[in-house]
Amino acid sequence: MAKNKMKTHKGAAKRIKLTATGKAKRRKAFHTHNLNTGSKSAKRKRGLRKSTLLSSADLKRIKRAMAK
């Protein structure tokens, strides 16, 4: 009897993209609202625009969740 296949975690797949070298790209948190108030500086908002790489501590778990 064949083993069951792992399903892709759709929540993770919508938020994280795997790069060609096997790293994981994600968006930064806290860039969805309160952008016009004085609570966040312009420098902070500029930094939140850019995507970043997932930490190596989470990489193994996320790669397993993204298995297709």
GUMAR-615236 format. One record per residue (C-alpha): residue number from 0; residue in one letter; y, x, z. Coordinates in nm, 4 decimals, padded with zeros to 6 digits. Layout:
<sites>
{NUM; a; {Y; X; Z}},
...
</sites>
This chain:
<sites>
{0; m; {00.0000; 00.0000; 00.0000}},
{1; a; {00.3425; 00.1358; -00.0961}},
{2; k; {00.6055; 00.2087; 00.1662}},
{3; n; {00.9156; -00.0059; 00.1757}},
{4; k; {01.2315; 00.1314; 00.0193}},
{5; m; {01.5495; 00.1832; 00.2191}},
{6; k; {01.8251; -00.0566; 00.1243}},
{7; t; {02.1823; 00.0595; 00.0785}},
{8; h; {02.4104; -00.0432; 00.3657}},
{9; k; {02.6640; -00.2454; 00.1666}},
{10; g; {02.9344; -00.2212; 00.4330}},
{11; a; {02.9199; 00.1590; 00.4188}},
{12; a; {02.8937; 00.1673; 00.0387}},
{13; k; {03.2229; -00.0217; 00.0037}},
{14; r; {03.4072; 00.2198; 00.2326}},
{15; i; {03.2532; 00.5611; 00.1622}},
{16; k; {03.1981; 00.7524; -00.1611}},
{17; l; {02.9640; 01.0489; -00.1877}},
{18; t; {03.1063; 01.3479; -00.3771}},
{19; a; {02.9143; 01.5552; -00.6298}},
{20; t; {02.8604; 01.8292; -00.3706}},
{21; g; {02.7111; 01.5834; -00.1206}},
{22; k; {03.0113; 01.5374; 00.1060}},
{23; a; {03.1440; 01.1928; 00.1980}},
{24; k; {03.4998; 01.0725; 00.1335}},
{25; r; {03.6607; 00.8008; 00.3415}},
{26; r; {04.0012; 00.6414; 00.3901}},
{27; k; {04.2018; 00.7026; 00.7038}},
{28; a; {04.2356; 00.4344; 00.9684}},
{29; f; {04.5586; 00.2604; 01.0789}},
{30; h; {04.7161; 00.2267; 00.7337}},
{31; t; {04.6801; -00.1485; 00.6889}},
{32; h; {04.9695; -00.3064; 00.8796}},
{33; n; {05.2813; -00.2347; 01.0902}},
{34; l; {05.4089; -00.0024; 00.8189}},
{35; n; {05.7653; -00.1382; 00.8066}},
{36; t; {05.8325; -00.1302; 01.1782}},
{37; g; {05.9485; 00.1758; 01.3658}},
{38; s; {05.6086; 00.2291; 01.5232}},
{39; k; {05.4894; 00.4880; 01.2673}},
{40; s; {05.6941; 00.7765; 01.1340}},
{41; a; {05.7302; 00.8379; 00.7606}},
{42; k; {05.5376; 01.1631; 00.7997}},
{43; r; {05.2483; 00.9823; 00.9658}},
{44; k; {05.2386; 00.7114; 00.6977}},
{45; r; {05.2370; 00.9734; 00.4200}},
{46; g; {04.9408; 01.1458; 00.5821}},
{47; l; {04.7490; 00.8195; 00.6133}},
{48; r; {04.7712; 00.7622; 00.2363}},
{49; k; {04.5363; 01.0483; 00.1583}},
{50; s; {04.1618; 01.0206; 00.1832}},
{51; t; {03.9676; 01.2646; 00.3943}},
{52; l; {03.6141; 01.3940; 00.4306}},
{53; l; {03.3739; 01.2456; 00.6809}},
{54; s; {03.2900; 01.4693; 00.9752}},
{55; s; {02.9682; 01.6661; 00.9523}},
{56; a; {02.8424; 01.4967; 01.2704}},
{57; d; {02.8305; 01.1580; 01.0928}},
{58; l; {02.7145; 01.2838; 00.7546}},
{59; k; {02.3367; 01.2614; 00.8065}},
{60; r; {02.3553; 00.9032; 00.9358}},
{61; i; {02.5832; 00.7899; 00.6526}},
{62; k; {02.3715; 00.9555; 00.3823}},
{63; r; {02.0693; 00.7656; 00.5122}},
{64; a; {02.2690; 00.4403; 00.5051}},
{65; m; {02.3828; 00.5117; 00.1476}},
{66; a; {02.0266; 00.5822; 00.0233}},
{67; k; {01.9626; 00.3835; -00.2915}},
</sites>
